[in-house]
Amino acid sequence: MSMLAARRAALRAVPRTRNFAAAAGKSNYRQEMEATVHHAAETTELWRKISFYVCIPAIAVCALWVRNVEAEHGAHQAHLLEENGGVLPEPPAYEYLNRRTGGPFPWGANTLFFNPKVNKDMSKVAEE
């Protein structure tokens, strides 16, 4: 017990402070605010550089990549249309494709964003 009592006495002898800044001797509010403003300026500059030198080039590279992929896709679509007399070939009639188990949509058999140039017309399938 004497060891525990000595430890308690030693802890009570240490002066208590409310925050780390006061313990380190930085009780001046103006110095703390200047340090905060300086840190904010450095952080702002860092994120500005990251935005201009990393994000914008990455967005440009991704945009070029997507443009090239879509150009290839468009060329393939044009080739399919040319081969089939201006009509897209009928996709395979797999039983798991285009299931409509919940009933028809309120706007018809096709999806809300139906595009006849790209999507299969489900109104013809529903009639069969």
Buried (B, 14 or more C-beta within 10 A) or exposed (E): EEEEEEEEEEEEEEEEEEEEBEEEEEEEEEEEEEEEEEEEEEEEEEEEEEEEEEEEEEEEEEEEEEEEEEEEEEEEEEEEBEEEEEEBEEEEEEEEEBEEEEEEEEEEBBEEEBEEEEEBEBEEEEEE
